[in-house]
C-alpha cells in the first residue's frame, strides 16, 4: 500500500482521474462520522490483535499499529488531530494518519477487513453505548415523574375523554401514566440491544475472507455475544437502525403528548398548571405574555424523529443486496435522532422540575361537568341491584335535572333526586363526594390513593433493580 502522500483515495491506483469536486464534497461523510473515532480505533485494535494471534501479522507490526492508533486517540482527545475534509470519512482519516506515524506497516491494518464490515462494527459499537445512554436518560426522567406523583397523591382533578370532564382522578395517577409509556420505551431500547450484540467484523466486503481469522476472538474482545451468521446479510442489514429510529419515534410521541397536555393545561382557558419563569419565554410585542416555548419545541421535534425513520425506511425499500452508497445516510439519521431524543428528555426533566399544580383550580374543574355520574350509576347497580343500563338511564335523568336547575350533582337536595326514582335513599349523596369517588376505584391499575401508593413503591423498586 502507498503512503497516500498526495492525499489520494486508497483506490487511486485503479481510478485514473480525480473525483469531481462536487462529488468529493457531497461524498465525504467525515463531518458526520468523525464522532465514531473511538469505536473505529477500538475495532481496529481488536482486529490487529486478532491478526497477530492468528499469525497473519508479526508481533512487531501489531505493536507498531496499536501504538500508532493509541497515539491518534490521544491526538483526537487533545484536539490535536487535523480532520482533513479531503479524506472521505473517519476510517480513512485514521488510516492515513497511521501511515504518517508508522509508515508502510500501517497497510497491514486492513488485512482481512473491508471498510464495509469496519463501518458496521463501529456503528454498532456506538449505537450500543448510545442506546444505554438513552435508557439512563429515561430512568432519570422517570424518577422525577415519581417525585411529582408522590407530592400529588391526594390532588383531585378531572380525567378527560374528548377533552371533556369524564371521571375524577388523582393527578398522581395521571402523571404515572407516563411512567408506563416511558417504561415501554425503555423496554424497546433494551430489546434493541440484542440485535446490536452480533459482531459484523470479519465478513469483509460481503463474502467473508480467505484469511484464517478468528471472529470469536474479536467478538469477545469487543464484547459482542456472537458473530453474525451470513456475510451478505451482515453488510446489507440495517434493521438495527430501523429499530433505534422507531424506538426514538415512539418515545418522541410520548414526549409530544405530554407537551400537548401541559400546553393546554397551562393555557388561560384551563389554568391547571403554572410554568416557572425558567421554562417560558416572552413576546416581542405583548408585555404580558409567558409562552410555553420549551413544550412547543418538544412537540415540534417529534416530526424530525418521524422524518428520520421514514427516510431510512425509504432508503431500504427495494434496495438490492448488499452494499450501496445509499446506506451512507444511516449514520446521520441515527445521530440526529439520538441527539434529539437525548436533549428532549433533558428538556422534559427541566419542565417536570419547574411547574406548579394549581390544586384549587383542578378541584374546581373536577366539581363541574357532572363528573360523578358513573359513580352514581355504579351505586345503583351495587346497592339496589339495578341492571347497569337501567342505572345508566336513571342517572342520565338526574343529570338532566341538575342541568335544567343549573346545579352540580352535589348541589341537588335529596327530595329533588327522589323525583326521578323513589327507591333511592340518602346514602346516595355520599356518591357525589369527589374524594370518595376517586378512592372507590380500587381495581388493580385504578386511581384510588392506596393503589397509587403501591404503584409508586413498585416503580421505585423497578428503577433501582
C-alpha positions in Angstrom: 0.0 0.0 0.0 1.1 3.5 -0.7 1.5 6.2 1.9 -1.0 8.4 0.1 1.5 11.3 0.0 -0.7 13.2 -2.4 -3.8 12.7 -0.3 -5.4 10.5 -2.9 -8.1 8.0 -2.2 -7.0 4.4 -1.5 -8.4 3.3 -4.8 -6.4 5.8 -6.9 -4.3 3.0 -8.3 -7.4 1.8 -10.1 -9.3 5.0 -10.8 -7.2 7.2 -13.1 -8.9 10.6 -12.8 -9.6 12.7 -9.7 -13.1 12.6 -8.4 -15.1 15.6 -9.4 -15.1 18.4 -6.8 -18.8 18.4 -6.3 -18.9 14.6 -5.6 -15.9 14.9 -3.3 -17.9 17.5 -1.4 -21.2 15.5 -1.1 -19.5 12.1 -1.0 -17.4 12.9 2.1 -19.0 11.8 5.4 -16.2 12.9 7.7 -18.2 15.8 9.2 -20.8 13.3 10.3 -19.0 10.1 11.1 -16.0 11.6 12.9 -17.9 11.0 16.1 -17.2 7.3 15.5 -13.5 7.8 16.1 -13.4 5.9 19.5 -15.2 3.0 18.1 -13.1 2.9 14.9 -9.9 2.8 17.0 -11.2 0.2 19.3 -12.4 -2.0 16.5 -9.1 -1.7 14.6 -7.0 -2.6 17.7 -9.1 -5.7 18.3 -8.7 -6.6 14.6 -4.9 -6.3 14.5 -4.6 -8.2 17.8 -6.6 -11.0 16.2 -4.4 -10.9 13.1 -1.4 -11.4 15.3 -3.0 -14.1 17.3 -3.7 -15.9 14.1 -0.1 -15.4 12.9 -1.3 -13.3 10.0 0.9 -10.3 11.1 4.0 -10.2 13.2 4.2 -9.1 16.8 6.3 -6.0 15.9 3.8 -4.9 13.3 0.9 -5.4 15.7 2.7 -3.4 18.4 3.5 -0.6 16.0 -0.1 -0.4 14.7 -1.6 -0.4 18.3 0.9 2.2 19.4 0.0 4.4 16.4 -3.7 4.0 17.0 -3.4 5.0 20.7 -1.3 8.0 19.6 -4.1 9.0 17.2 -6.7 8.6 20.0 -4.7 11.0 22.2 -4.4 13.5 19.4 -8.1 13.5 18.8 -8.9 13.8 22.5 -6.5 16.7 22.9 -7.9 18.3 19.7 -4.5 18.0 18.0 -5.8 15.8 15.2 -6.4 17.5 11.8 -9.7 16.4 10.2 -9.0 16.9 6.5 -12.2 17.0 4.5 -10.4 15.5 1.6 -10.3 12.3 3.5 -13.6 10.6 2.7 -14.5 9.5 6.2 -13.2 9.0 9.7 -11.9 5.5 8.8 -9.7 6.7 6.0 -8.6 9.8 8.1 -7.3 7.5 10.8 -5.7 5.1 8.4 -3.9 8.0 6.6 -2.7 9.4 9.8 -1.4 6.0 10.8 0.7 5.9 7.6 2.2 9.3 8.6 3.1 8.0 12.1 4.4 4.4 11.5 4.9 4.3 7.7 4.2 1.4 5.4 3.4 -1.1 8.2 0.1 0.8 8.6 -1.1 -1.0 5.4 -1.3 -4.3 7.3 -4.2 -3.0 9.5 -6.6 -3.5 6.6 -5.7 -7.2 6.1 -8.8 -9.4 6.1 -11.1 -6.4 6.6 -13.2 -4.2 4.3 -14.5 -0.8 5.1 -18.0 -2.3 4.9 -17.6 -4.5 8.0 -15.4 -1.9 9.6 -18.1 0.7 9.4 -20.8 -1.6 10.6 -18.7 -2.7 13.6 -18.0 1.0 14.6 -21.7 1.9 14.1 -23.0 -1.0 16.2 -20.5 -0.2 19.0 -21.5 3.4 19.0 -25.2 2.6 18.9 -24.9 0.1 21.7 -23.4 2.6 24.0 -25.8 5.4 22.9 -28.8 3.1 23.5 -27.6 2.5 27.0 -27.3 6.3 27.4 -30.9 6.9 26.3 -32.0 4.2 28.8 -30.2 6.2 31.6 -31.9 9.4 30.4 -35.3 7.6 30.6 -34.5 6.4 34.1 -33.7 10.0 35.3 -36.9 11.2 33.7 -39.0 8.5 35.4 -37.5 9.3 38.8 -38.7 12.9 38.5 -42.2 11.7 37.4 -42.3 9.6 40.6 -41.4 12.7 42.7 -44.2 14.7 41.2 -46.6 11.8 41.8 -45.6 11.5 45.5 -46.4 15.1 46.1 -49.9 14.9 44.4 -51.5 11.6 45.5 -54.4 13.5 47.1 -54.6 16.1 44.4 -58.0 15.6 42.6 -58.5 16.6 39.0 -60.9 15.7 36.2 -59.9 12.9 34.0 -60.8 13.7 30.4 -62.1 11.9 27.3 -62.5 14.0 24.2 -61.2 16.9 26.4 -64.5 16.8 28.3 -64.7 16.0 32.0 -65.1 12.3 32.4 -64.4 11.0 35.9 -62.4 12.3 38.9 -58.8 11.0 39.2 -55.7 11.8 41.2 -53.1 13.9 39.5 -50.6 11.4 40.6 -52.4 8.7 38.7 -52.5 10.9 35.6 -48.7 11.6 35.7 -47.9 8.0 36.4 -49.5 7.1 33.1 -46.3 8.5 31.6 -44.3 6.1 33.8 -45.9 3.3 31.8 -45.2 5.0 28.5 -41.6 5.6 29.2 -41.3 2.2 30.7 -42.4 0.7 27.4 -39.9 2.9 25.7 -37.2 1.6 27.9 -38.1 -2.0 27.1 -38.0 -1.2 23.4 -34.5 0.3 23.7 -33.4 -2.7 25.8 -34.8 -5.1 23.2 -32.8 -3.3 20.5 -29.6 -4.2 22.3 -30.0 -7.8 21.4 -29.6 -7.2 17.7 -26.6 -4.9 18.5 -24.8 -7.8 20.1 -23.9 -9.6 16.9 -20.4 -8.9 15.6 -20.1 -7.9 11.9 -16.3 -7.7 11.9 -14.7 -10.3 9.7 -17.4 -10.6 6.9 -15.2 -8.2 4.9 -16.8 -6.6 1.8 -19.7 -9.1 1.5 -18.4 -12.7 1.1 -16.1 -13.2 4.1 -12.3 -13.6 3.7 -9.8 -16.3 2.8 -7.6 -15.4 5.7 -7.7 -17.7 8.7 -9.3 -15.1 11.0 -10.9 -15.8 14.4 -14.2 -14.0 14.6 -15.0 -15.3 18.0 -11.8 -13.6 19.3 -12.9 -10.1 18.1 -16.5 -10.9 19.3 -15.2 -11.4 22.8 -12.7 -8.5 22.6 -15.4 -6.1 21.5 -18.0 -7.5 24.0 -20.4 -8.8 21.4 -22.4 -12.0 22.1 -21.7 -13.8 18.8 -20.5 -13.2 15.3 -23.1 -12.7 12.6 -24.1 -15.8 10.6 -24.3 -14.6 6.9 -21.8 -12.2 5.4 -24.2 -10.9 2.7 -27.0 -10.1 5.2 -24.5 -8.6 7.6 -23.4 -6.0 5.1 -26.9 -5.1 4.0 -28.6 -5.3 7.4 -29.9 -2.0 8.8 -32.7 -3.5 10.8 -30.9 -2.4 13.9 -31.0 1.2 12.6 -34.7 1.0 12.0 -35.2 -0.5 15.5 -33.5 2.5 17.0 -35.2 5.1 14.9 -38.6 3.5 15.6 -37.9 3.5 19.3 -36.9 7.1 19.2 -40.1 8.0 17.3 -42.4 6.3 19.8 -40.6 7.9 22.7 -40.9 11.2 20.9 -44.7 10.6 20.6 -44.9 10.2 24.3 -42.9 13.4 25.0 -45.1 15.2 22.5 -48.4 14.0 24.1 -47.2 15.1 27.5 -46.2 18.5 26.0 -49.5 19.0 24.3 -51.4 18.3 27.5 -49.2 20.7 29.5 -49.6 23.4 26.9 -53.4 23.0 27.1 -53.4 22.9 30.9 -51.1 25.9 31.1 -53.5 27.9 28.9 -55.7 30.7 30.2 -58.7 28.6 29.5 -57.6 25.7 31.7 -55.1 27.2 34.2 -54.5 23.7 35.8 -50.7 24.2 36.0 -48.4 27.2 36.1 -44.9 27.1 34.5 -42.0 28.6 36.3 -40.3 31.6 34.6 -37.3 29.4 33.9 -39.2 27.5 31.2 -41.3 30.2 29.5 -40.4 32.9 27.0 -41.9 36.4 26.4 -43.3 38.2 23.4 -41.6 40.9 21.4 -44.8 43.0 21.3 -47.1 41.8 24.1 -45.6 42.5 27.5 -47.9 40.2 29.4 -47.1 37.0 27.6 -45.4 34.0 29.1 -45.3 31.4 26.4 -44.6 27.6 26.9 -41.9 27.5 24.2 -40.0 24.5 25.6 -43.1 22.4 25.4 -43.8 23.6 21.9 -40.2 22.8 21.0 -40.7 19.2 22.2 -43.9 18.8 20.4 -42.4 20.1 17.1 -39.3 18.0 17.3 -41.3 14.8 17.0 -41.7 15.5 13.3 -37.9 15.3 12.9 -37.9 11.9 14.6 -40.6 10.6 12.2 -38.8 12.0 9.2 -35.5 10.2 10.1 -37.4 6.9 10.4 -39.3 7.4 7.2 -36.1 8.4 5.4 -34.4 5.1 6.4 -37.4 3.0 5.5 -37.5 4.7 2.1 -33.7 4.1 1.6 -34.1 0.4 2.3 -37.2 -0.2 0.3 -36.3 -2.2 -2.8 -32.6 -1.9 -2.2 -30.8 -5.0 -3.5 -28.1 -6.8 -1.5 -25.6 -6.0 -0.3 -23.8 -2.6 0.0 -24.8 0.7 -1.8 -23.8 4.3 -1.3 -27.5 4.9 -0.3 -26.7 3.3 3.1 -24.2 6.1 4.0 -27.1 8.3 5.2 -27.9 5.8 8.0 -25.4 7.4 10.4 -26.6 11.0 10.0 -30.2 9.9 10.6 -29.3 8.0 13.7 -27.0 10.7 15.1 -29.7 13.3 14.6 -32.3 11.2 16.3 -30.0 10.3 19.2 -29.2 13.9 19.8 -32.8 15.0 19.6 -34.2 12.4 22.0 -31.4 13.0 24.5 -32.0 16.7 24.5 -35.7 16.3 24.5 -35.6 14.1 27.7 -33.3 16.6 29.3 -35.7 19.5 28.5 -38.6 17.4 29.7 -36.9 16.9 33.0 -36.5 20.7 33.4 -40.2 21.1 32.8 -41.0 18.5 35.3 -38.9 20.3 37.9 -40.4 23.7 37.1 -44.2 23.6 37.1 -46.8 24.1 39.9 -50.0 22.2 40.1 -52.9 24.5 40.6 -54.8 22.2 43.1 -57.6 24.6 43.7 -58.3 25.1 40.0 -58.1 21.3 39.4 -60.7 20.7 42.2 -63.0 23.4 40.8 -62.9 21.9 37.4 -63.4 18.4 38.8 -66.6 19.7 40.5 -68.1 20.7 37.2 -69.4 18.6 34.3 -71.4 16.0 36.4 -68.2 14.1 36.8 -69.5 11.6 39.4 -72.3 10.4 37.1 -70.7 7.0 36.5 -70.3 6.6 40.3 -74.0 7.2 40.7 -74.9 4.5 38.2 -72.5 2.1 39.8 -74.1 2.8 43.2 -77.5 1.8 41.9 -76.1 -1.5 40.5 -74.2 -2.4 43.7 -76.7 -1.2 46.3 -80.1 -1.5 44.5 -79.4 -4.4 42.2 -80.3 -2.5 39.1 -79.1 -3.7 35.7 -76.4 -1.2 34.6 -78.4 0.0 31.7 -81.4 0.9 33.9 -79.0 2.6 36.3 -77.5 4.5 33.4 -80.9 5.8 32.3 -81.9 6.9 35.8 -78.6 8.7 36.2 -79.0 10.4 32.9 -82.4 11.7 34.1 -80.8 13.0 37.3 -78.0 14.7 35.3 -80.7 16.3 33.0 -82.5 17.6 36.1 -79.3 19.1 37.5 -78.5 20.7 34.2 -82.1 22.2 34.0 -81.8 23.6 37.5 -78.2 24.9 36.7 -76.8 22.9 39.7 -73.9 20.5 40.2 -74.9 17.0 41.2 -73.8 17.5 44.8 -75.9 20.7 45.0 -79.2 18.7 44.3 -81.1 18.0 47.5 -82.4 14.6 48.3 -86.0 15.4 47.5 -85.1 16.7 44.1 -83.3 13.4 43.4 -86.2 11.3 44.6 -88.4 12.9 42.0 -86.5 10.7 39.5 -86.6 7.5 41.4 -88.5 7.0 44.7 -86.3 3.9 45.6 -83.2 6.0 46.2 -82.2 6.7 49.8 -80.0 9.4 51.4 -76.8 7.3 51.2 -76.7 8.3 47.5 -75.5 11.8 48.5 -72.1 10.3 49.5 -71.6 9.2 45.9 -71.1 12.8 44.9 -68.0 13.3 47.2 -65.0 13.5 44.8 -62.6 12.0 47.3 -64.9 9.0 47.8 -65.3 8.7 44.0 -61.5 8.6 43.4 -60.9 6.3 46.3 -63.6 3.8 45.2 -61.5 2.9 42.1 -59.7 0.1 43.9 -59.4 -2.3 40.9 -55.7 -3.0 40.0 -54.5 -0.1 37.9 -57.2 2.2 39.2 -56.9 5.7 40.7 -57.5 5.0 44.4 -55.0 6.6 46.7 -53.9 3.2 48.0 -53.3 1.9 44.5 -51.2 4.9 43.7 -49.0 4.4 46.7 -48.5 0.8 45.8 -47.6 1.7 42.2 -45.1 4.3 43.3 -43.4 1.7 45.5 -43.4 -0.7 42.6 -41.9 1.8 40.2 -39.2 2.8 42.6 -38.2 -0.9 43.1 -38.1 -1.4 39.3 -35.9 1.6 38.8 -33.5 0.5 41.5 -33.2 -3.1 40.3 
